Structure formats: structure tokens, C-alpha cells
Amino acid sequence: MSNIRWFAVSNPEYKRYPEWRRSFGITDEGVVFVPAAMAGDSPELHVMLCAANEGQATAVHLNHHFVPSNWLKRELPKHHELIEIIEARARNEDITLIY
């Protein structure tokens, strides 16, 4: 797998989310990785294993599993809009914290 650059957006005013929930990764090829926990109803380990079973690359960042955004959009269409917002931020590099 290629190198992944990790980013995190700032916490919204008056809210505190853990850094991993605000993080996403981008590969050199432009693949965006989002937290597997976005699936909500399924444990993130289960989501990661499903992605890996389908031949998708997966990653661990801040002790949490991340999966490709395109795969998660396809598998969980109810989060399609939120994932597209993350992808837009990744494309525009609209970020505040870079590792």
C-alpha cells in the first residue's frame, strides 16, 4: 500500500470529539480513508474485516481502523453525504492539523 498522510479537522465550537473521529487519511493516489466506526451499527473491527475480505486496503491510525471512503459509501449509503463532505475536505485540503 502507498503512503497515507493523516489529517484532522478542528473540533466544532462547543463540542469535543476525539481526534480519531475527526481524522481522515489520503494516499499518494488520492484514496481517502475514513474511520470504520462511521458505520455506527457495526463494530469498527467488523467493518474493517468486511473491507479486507473484499480486497480493500485498510489502515490503523490512533488505534482505530480506517477504510476507503468509496467502499464505505457503497456499503453504507446512509452515510453517503457525510463521507462526501470528508472527501471534499480531503480534495481541498481544508484541514487544520497535519501529521
N, C-alpha and C positions, 0 to 999 in steps of 0.2 A: 504494500500500500504506500502511496505517496505521503509526503509530509503534510501534517494538519496544523494550521495556525488557529489558535484558540482566542476567542473574543468574548467579552461580556458587556451587556448594556447596563447602564446605571439603574439603581432601584428607583421606582416611581416615587414621587413625593408622598410622604406619609405611609409608605409601605416598605417592608423589609423582606425581600426574598433571598434565599441562599444563592450564593454565586453560581453554583452549578445550574440552577433553574434559569438563570439569566444568560447562560453561556451557549455558544454555538461554535462549530469549527468549520474551516474551509480548507479543502485540499488544494494542491497546486493546479489541479484540473478543474477547480470550481465546484466540486461536490460539497454541499452544505450538510453538516452533521448537527442534529438536534437531540435533546435529551429523550431517551427511550421512555422516560417516565411521563412524557406528554400523552402517552396512550391512556393514562388515567385509570381505566378499569383493570388493566393488566399490570402485573409487576414488571418493572423495567428489565429484570433478568429474562423473563419470558419473552418480552418484545425483542430483546437482543438475540435470543436463541432463534426465534422465528426468522428474523432478518438474516442471521448467519446461515440458517438452514436453506434459505432461498438464494444463497450465494452473495449476499450483500456484505460489504465491508462494515465492520463495527469498530468502535473505539471506546476507550475509557478515559475520562477526564474528571479530575476532582473526585475520584472514587465512584463515578456514576457512568452508566452505559449510554452511548450515543449511537444513533443510526442515521443513515442517509435520509434527508428530508423528502426526496422524491418517493422513496419507498414508503415512508410513514404516511405521506399524503394519500398514496394509492391504497394502503391498507386501512387507514383510519380517516375516511373522508370528512368526518365531523370536525376535524381539526385543520382542514384544508386552508381556511382563511388565515388562521394564526401562523401556520407554517409558511404561507406565502409572505406574511409580514416579516418573518425572520429571514427568509430568503432575500427579500428586498433590502433589508438592512445589510445583509452579507454582501450583496452586489454593490451597494452604495458605500460600504464600509462605514456605515452610520453607527459607530461604536465609541465607547468611552474608555475602555480598558483593554489593552493589548498585552498578551503574554509573549 
